[in-house]
Amino acid sequence: MTTYAPDLPTTLTCAVPSQRDRGRTATVEVVVPVYNEQHVLAASVRRLHAHLTHQLPYPFRVTIADNASTDGTFAVASELAAELPGVHAVHLDRKGRGHALATVWAASGADVLAYMDVDLSTDLAALAPLVAPLASGHSDLAIGSRLSRGSRVLRGPRREVISRCYNLLLRGTLGVSVRDAQCGFKAIRRDVAEQLLPLVEDTTWFFDTELLVLAERCGLRVHEVPVDWVDDPDSRVDVVRTALDDLHGIVRLGRGLATGRVPVAGVRERLGRGPLAPDAGRPGVAAQVLTFGAIGVLSTLAYGLLFWLVRPAMGAQWANLVALLLTAVANTAANRRFTFGVTGRDGAARHQAQGLVVFALGLAVTSFALAALQVVDPYAGRAVELGVLVVANGVATVLRFVLLRRWVFARASAGSAQPAGGGGGAVEPESPEPASASR
């Protein structure tokens, strides 16, 4: 059951006007999800309301979303709704921050939907930069980031380590490009939320991460705002339980995306940003050769260093295999992005698979060279081995360029369009529509 406090005016118009092509100011709804927060709720909401009234150049509404509190939280929320213009209170019988956000956002008529934690750990000065890219139509989601350059964060080492490890895990497993998926300071355009919310299954703390991953997979642009953030010493979040739930969410979402059970293709078609112009950002042959050469030099140096490090622990052939495999994966990724100008996730797995085929040919060349050396000089020292392998690796590098250009990235080299795909790197269309317009 959902209970609303008595109706009040939903917006306040600030004195600072917003320039909108269609002559209408974007509206903003800020949701504050709470559970048993009666001790801090009044002070936090009054502070937030004052900031919005004097600093935010958009009409706004604040909704206090009480998700099944067992103390006097909703009574305090109702009093605030009666006292402060533009503040509403909602009581939900079901617990869960994700459930509260999804419920209020789904019923909202505002153009931009935001939320923040009730402790206001994030400096409110970041709210206008969070909302502005969405109100203008430039971006689809915006998130506060405690891990971006320019952020200032004050928190204990335990939370710092947990946060960084979690975000590294997200990058490694789900390919997330944003730096900080967990900061309780986010906003989304309503038309985007209408498409993404039905796909989000989690109703608790993983809700944010799931929404971000789906947004990136749908080719939407996510804007990151560096924030000042001070840890709340009174935080009652069960870190261990939340971490376990997040791991479960990562496995579930990864499986759903891999099997196609999560239908991101349809949303991408309706909302995702279109491909680049056919020739945009595609380097010419000369530039490709120079970039490939630079990457090749770095790869060869890395290969030699890896071979030298692992050779004492294994035979020459195994050391060659390990060093070549690791550098081949990194080399393919670097050439994909910098030499051939391919961005986004589309085709990345296929490119790596084809790159491994090229790797196998490179392995054959270097393995043959190593075998030939052992026939010619069975007692050759490690330095001679390394020299022969570096030369052979150079030959394999030339072969690699030809195959990458003519086979792996042939369409990119020919100038065909590649979807911008995958989140923050997505390219804005020439004439972005306002945040209130559906696309």
C-alpha positions in Angstrom: 0.0 0.0 0.0 1.2 3.5 -0.8 0.0 6.5 1.3 0.5 10.1 0.3 0.5 13.1 2.7 -2.0 15.9 1.8 -1.5 17.4 -1.6 0.6 20.5 -1.9 1.9 22.6 -4.7 4.4 20.4 -6.6 6.9 23.0 -7.8 8.6 26.2 -6.9 10.1 28.4 -9.7 13.5 29.8 -8.9 14.4 33.3 -9.7 17.2 32.1 -12.1 15.6 31.4 -15.5 16.5 28.4 -17.6 17.0 28.9 -21.3 14.8 26.4 -23.1 14.2 26.2 -26.9 10.6 25.4 -26.4 10.0 28.1 -23.8 9.4 25.7 -20.9 11.6 25.1 -17.9 12.4 21.5 -17.1 10.9 20.2 -13.8 12.9 18.2 -11.2 11.7 15.7 -8.6 14.2 14.9 -5.9 13.4 11.7 -4.0 14.8 11.1 -0.5 14.3 7.4 0.4 14.3 6.8 4.1 14.0 3.9 6.6 13.8 4.7 10.3 15.4 8.1 9.9 13.2 10.2 12.2 16.3 11.6 14.0 17.9 13.3 11.0 15.0 13.6 8.5 13.7 17.1 9.5 17.1 18.8 9.5 18.2 17.2 6.2 15.0 18.0 4.4 14.9 21.6 5.5 18.5 22.0 4.4 17.7 20.4 1.1 14.6 22.5 0.6 16.5 25.7 1.3 19.2 24.8 -1.1 16.8 24.0 -3.9 14.8 27.2 -3.3 17.8 29.5 -3.6 20.2 27.6 -5.9 18.4 25.3 -8.3 17.3 27.1 -11.5 14.4 24.7 -12.2 11.0 24.2 -10.6 11.3 21.3 -8.1 9.4 18.9 -5.9 10.9 16.9 -3.0 9.4 13.5 -2.2 10.2 11.8 1.0 9.8 8.1 0.3 9.4 6.2 3.6 9.9 2.5 2.8 8.3 0.6 5.7 9.8 2.5 8.6 8.8 1.2 12.0 9.6 4.4 13.9 8.1 7.9 13.6 9.7 8.7 10.2 6.5 9.0 8.3 5.0 11.3 10.9 8.0 13.6 10.6 7.7 13.4 6.8 4.1 14.4 6.9 4.8 17.4 9.1 7.5 18.5 6.7 5.1 18.1 3.8 2.5 20.3 5.6 5.2 22.9 6.4 7.3 23.2 3.3 5.9 24.1 -0.1 6.8 21.6 -2.8 7.5 18.8 -0.3 5.5 15.6 -0.4 5.6 12.4 1.7 5.0 8.8 0.6 4.7 5.8 2.8 5.4 2.3 1.3 4.6 -0.9 3.1 7.5 -2.7 1.4 11.1 -2.2 2.4 13.9 -1.5 -0.1 15.5 1.6 -1.5 15.2 0.4 -5.0 11.5 -0.3 -4.6 11.0 3.2 -3.2 12.8 4.9 -6.0 11.1 2.8 -8.7 7.6 3.5 -7.2 8.0 7.2 -6.9 9.8 7.7 -10.2 7.2 5.7 -12.1 4.4 7.9 -10.8 6.3 11.2 -11.3 5.5 13.8 -14.0 8.8 15.7 -13.7 11.2 15.8 -16.5 14.3 15.0 -14.4 14.1 12.4 -11.6 16.8 12.5 -8.9 17.5 11.0 -5.6 20.0 11.4 -2.7 20.6 9.8 0.6 19.0 11.4 3.6 22.3 11.9 5.4 23.3 14.5 2.7 26.8 13.1 2.6 27.2 14.6 -0.9 27.7 18.3 -1.0 24.5 19.9 -2.4 26.5 22.2 -4.6 26.8 19.2 -7.0 23.0 19.0 -7.5 22.7 21.7 -10.2 25.6 20.2 -12.3 23.9 16.8 -11.8 20.6 18.0 -13.2 21.7 20.4 -15.9 23.0 17.9 -18.5 19.6 16.0 -18.3 17.5 19.1 -18.4 19.3 20.2 -21.6 19.0 16.8 -23.2 22.7 16.3 -23.5 22.8 13.2 -21.2 20.4 10.5 -20.2 21.7 9.7 -16.7 23.9 11.6 -14.3 25.7 10.3 -11.2 27.8 11.7 -8.5 31.3 10.2 -8.4 33.6 10.0 -5.4 36.3 8.4 -7.5 36.6 10.9 -10.2 39.4 13.4 -10.5 38.3 16.5 -8.7 36.3 14.7 -6.1 37.0 15.3 -2.4 36.1 12.4 -0.1 36.4 11.9 3.6 35.8 8.3 4.8 37.5 5.5 6.6 39.9 3.1 4.9 37.5 0.1 5.2 34.8 1.8 3.1 37.3 3.2 0.7 38.8 -0.2 0.0 35.4 -1.9 -0.3 34.1 0.8 -2.7 37.1 0.7 -5.0 37.1 -3.1 -5.1 33.4 -3.2 -5.9 33.8 -0.8 -8.8 36.8 -2.7 -10.1 34.7 -5.9 -9.9 32.0 -4.2 -11.9 34.4 -3.1 -14.6 35.9 -6.6 -14.9 32.6 -8.5 -14.9 30.0 -6.3 -16.4 32.2 -3.9 -18.4 30.9 -0.8 -16.5 32.8 2.3 -17.6 31.6 4.7 -14.9 34.0 5.1 -11.9 31.5 5.1 -9.0 28.3 3.1 -9.3 27.4 3.3 -5.6 27.3 7.0 -4.7 23.8 7.8 -3.4 23.4 10.9 -5.7 21.9 10.2 -9.1 19.4 11.5 -11.7 17.7 10.3 -14.8 15.5 11.7 -17.4 11.9 10.6 -17.1 11.6 9.3 -20.7 14.7 7.2 -20.1 13.4 5.9 -16.7 10.1 4.9 -18.3 12.1 2.5 -20.6 14.7 1.2 -18.1 12.7 0.8 -14.9 10.7 -2.2 -16.2 14.0 -4.0 -16.8 15.4 -3.5 -13.3 14.8 -6.4 -11.1 16.6 -5.5 -7.9 14.6 -3.5 -5.3 17.3 -2.9 -2.7 20.9 -1.6 -2.9 21.9 -3.1 -6.2 19.1 -1.1 -7.9 21.6 1.8 -8.8 24.2 -0.5 -10.3 21.6 -2.5 -12.4 20.1 0.8 -13.7 23.6 2.0 -14.7 24.6 -1.2 -16.4 21.4 -1.4 -18.4 21.8 2.3 -19.4 25.3 1.7 -20.8 24.2 -1.5 -22.6 21.4 0.5 -24.2 23.9 3.0 -25.6 22.8 5.9 -23.3 25.1 8.6 -22.1 26.0 8.7 -18.4 27.4 12.0 -17.1 29.7 11.8 -14.0 29.9 14.7 -11.6 32.9 14.9 -9.2 31.5 15.5 -5.7 32.6 16.4 -2.2 31.5 13.6 0.1 31.8 13.1 3.8 31.1 9.7 5.3 28.2 9.5 7.7 29.5 8.0 10.9 26.0 7.0 11.9 25.4 4.9 8.8 23.6 1.7 9.6 24.1 0.0 6.3 25.1 -3.7 6.7 28.2 -3.6 4.6 28.7 -7.4 4.5 25.1 -8.2 3.7 25.0 -5.5 1.0 28.2 -6.8 -0.5 26.8 -10.3 -0.8 23.6 -9.1 -2.3 25.6 -7.1 -4.8 27.6 -10.1 -5.8 24.4 -12.0 -6.3 23.1 -9.1 -8.4 26.2 -9.1 -10.6 25.9 -12.8 -11.3 22.2 -12.6 -12.1 22.5 -9.5 -14.3 25.5 -10.9 -16.1 23.7 -14.1 -16.8 20.7 -12.2 -18.0 22.7 -10.1 -20.4 24.7 -13.0 -21.7 21.6 -15.1 -22.4 19.6 -12.3 -23.9 16.9 -12.6 -21.2 17.3 -8.9 -20.4 15.9 -7.2 -23.6 18.2 -4.3 -23.9 18.2 -4.3 -27.7 14.7 -2.9 -27.9 15.4 -0.1 -25.5 18.7 0.7 -27.4 16.8 0.9 -30.6 14.3 3.4 -29.1 16.6 5.5 -27.0 20.2 4.6 -27.8 22.3 7.2 -29.6 22.8 6.6 -33.3 26.1 5.7 -35.0 28.8 8.1 -35.8 29.0 9.6 -39.3 30.6 7.1 -41.6 34.1 8.7 -41.6 34.0 10.4 -38.2 37.0 9.5 -36.0 38.4 6.9 -38.4 42.2 7.4 -38.8 43.8 7.1 -42.2 46.3 4.4 -43.2 49.4 6.5 -42.3 48.0 7.3 -38.9 47.1 3.6 -38.4 50.6 2.6 -39.2 52.1 5.1 -36.8 49.7 4.2 -34.0 50.1 0.5 -34.6 53.8 0.9 -34.6 53.8 2.7 -31.3 51.5 0.1 -29.7 53.7 -2.6 -31.2 56.8 -1.2 -29.6 55.1 -1.1 -26.2 53.7 -4.6 -26.7 57.1 -6.0 -27.7 58.7 -4.4 -24.6 56.0 -5.7 -22.4 56.3 -9.1 -24.0 60.1 -9.2 -23.4 59.7 -8.1 -19.8 57.0 -10.7 -19.1 59.1 -13.5 -20.8 62.1 -12.5 -18.7 60.1 -12.5 -15.5 58.3 -15.9 -16.0 61.1 -17.8 -17.8 62.8 -18.9 -14.5 59.6 -20.5 -13.3 58.7 -22.4 -16.5 60.2 -23.6 -19.8 60.9 -21.3 -22.6 57.9 -22.4 -24.6 55.4 -21.9 -21.7 57.0 -18.5 -20.9 56.6 -17.5 -24.5 52.9 -18.6 -24.5 52.0 -16.7 -21.4 53.8 -13.5 -22.3 52.4 -13.6 -25.9 48.8 -14.3 -24.7 48.7 -11.5 -22.2 50.2 -8.9 -24.6 48.0 -10.1 -27.4 44.8 -9.4 -25.5 46.0 -5.9 -24.5 47.3 -5.3 -28.0 44.0 -6.1 -29.6 42.1 -3.8 -27.2 44.6 -1.0 -27.7 44.5 -1.3 -31.5 40.7 -1.6 -31.6 40.4 1.8 -29.8 43.4 3.8 -30.9 44.6 2.4 -34.3 41.3 1.6 -35.9 39.0 4.0 -34.0 36.4 1.5 -32.9 34.5 2.4 -29.8 31.7 0.8 -27.8 31.0 -2.8 -26.9 29.5 -3.9 -30.2 31.7 -6.6 -31.8 34.3 -6.4 -29.0 34.0 -10.1 -28.1 34.2 -11.0 -31.8 37.2 -8.8 -32.3 39.0 -10.4 -29.3 38.2 -13.9 -30.7 39.6 -13.0 -34.1 42.5 -11.4 -32.3 43.2 -14.7 -30.6 43.4 -16.4 -34.0 45.9 -13.8 -35.0 47.7 -14.5 -31.7 47.8 -18.2 -32.7 49.6 -17.3 -35.9 52.0 -15.1 -34.0 52.6 -17.9 -31.6 53.4 -20.3 -34.5 56.0 -17.8 -35.8 57.7 -17.3 -32.5 57.5 -21.0 -31.5 59.0 -22.0 -34.8 61.8 -19.5 -34.3 62.5 -20.8 -30.8 62.5 -24.4 -32.0 64.8 -23.5 -34.8 67.2 -21.9 -32.3 67.2 -25.0 -30.1 68.1 -27.1 -33.2 70.9 -24.8 -34.3 72.2 -24.1 -30.8 70.8 -26.4 -28.0 72.9 -24.5 -25.4 71.9 -21.0 -26.3 71.7 -18.7 -23.3 68.6 -16.8 -22.2 69.7 -13.6 -23.7 70.1 -15.2 -27.1 66.6 -16.8 -26.7 65.1 -13.5 -25.9 66.8 -11.8 -28.9 65.6 -14.4 -31.3 62.1 -14.1 -29.9 62.0 -10.3 -30.1 63.0 -10.5 -33.8 60.4 -13.2 -34.4 57.8 -11.1 -32.5 58.6 -8.2 -34.8 57.8 -10.3 -37.8 54.6 -11.5 -36.2 53.7 -7.9 -35.5 53.8 -7.0 -39.2 51.6 -10.0 -39.9 49.4 -8.9 -37.1 48.8 -5.4 -38.6 47.9 -6.8 -42.0 45.4 -9.3 -40.5 43.9 -6.7 -38.1 43.4 -4.2 -40.9 42.2 -6.6 -43.6 40.2 -9.0 -41.5 39.5 -8.2 -37.8 38.7 -4.5 -38.3 38.1 -4.5 -42.0 34.7 -2.7 -41.8 36.1 -0.1 -39.5 39.1 0.6 -41.8 36.7 0.9 -44.7 34.9 3.6 -42.9 31.7 1.8 -42.0 29.7 3.2 -39.0 30.2 1.6 -35.6 27.6 2.1 -32.9 28.8 4.5 -30.3 27.3 2.1 -27.7 28.1 1.4 -24.1 27.6 4.4 -21.9 29.6 7.4 -21.2 31.4 7.3 -24.6 28.1 7.5 -26.5 28.0 10.3 -29.0 25.3 13.0 -28.9 23.1 13.4 -32.0 23.4 16.7 -33.9 20.2 18.1 -32.5 19.5 16.8 -29.1 15.9 17.2 -27.9 15.0 18.7 -24.6 14.7 16.4 -21.6 11.0 16.4 -21.7 10.7 15.2 -25.2 10.5 11.5 -25.9 12.8 10.1 -28.6 
